[in-house]
Amino acid sequence: GQWQPFTMRIDQAPFNDVRVRQAMRLIVNRPQMVEQVLSGQGRPANDMYSPFDPAYDSSLPQRAQDIEQAKSLLKQAGHAGLSVQLVAAPVFQGVVQAAQVFAQQATAAGVKVNLRKIDTGTFYGPNYLKWTFAQDFWATREYLPQVAQGSLPSSPFNECHWGAGKFESLINQARAELDTTKRKEILQEAEKMEYDQGGYIIPYFSNQIDAYSAKLGGFVEAKSGFPL
């Protein structure tokens, strides 16, 4: 459930056009990312976090690389031959490598990704949360706690500057809804919005490994996805 997203600020060009964000997600070859970046120690993701949440919408179509559709969307948005800067820092295992693989994959769609490699201190310095196109990392959480951390205007780590308007209204509805079935429906509507229009590219979930002594008993797999 660990995820290391690419973060696109939806209030900054060129990512203020939803077609550009959609195109960038279609550029990614997810199985290739898992193999090259994680050496197979993970699984493809679908641009949506919190896979262990009971409200996680597994019916959302799994995104696959579609270079022609990506090119078409970029052309419609007036960004054929797009050139963007991607800020990369070694903030987590594999993040810089993921940036390099993404840059290589993007060339097929005529997109030039200029990697700006910086140190971790600079990345989390005064410009943190201001980068137009960057990366980050998260452990897995349930959906509502994760939204509170990173996907609302009031969130302390809103990397994509996402969440105002209908999305925020849906989250407030879900927080107030006591009926679990109704809450799940509301949350899945919010997830669909973020899947279609949000600023995250989430190519994979990386394996999170823990260990315990065979002399101890009673350990069971946690439903939350956190080991132990």
Buried (B, 14 or more C-beta within 10 A) or exposed (E): BBBBBBBBBBEBEBBBBBBBBBBBBBBBBBBBBBBBBBEEBBBBBBBBBBBBBEBBBEEBEEBEBBBEBBBBBBBEBEBEEBEBBBBBBBBBBBBBBBBBBBBEBBEBBBBEBEEEEBEEEEBEEEEBBEBBBBBBBBEBBBBBEBBBBBBBEEBEEBBBBBBEEEBBEBBEBBEEBEEEEEBBEBBBBBBBBBBEBBBBBBBBBBEBEEEEEEEEEEEEEEEEBBEE
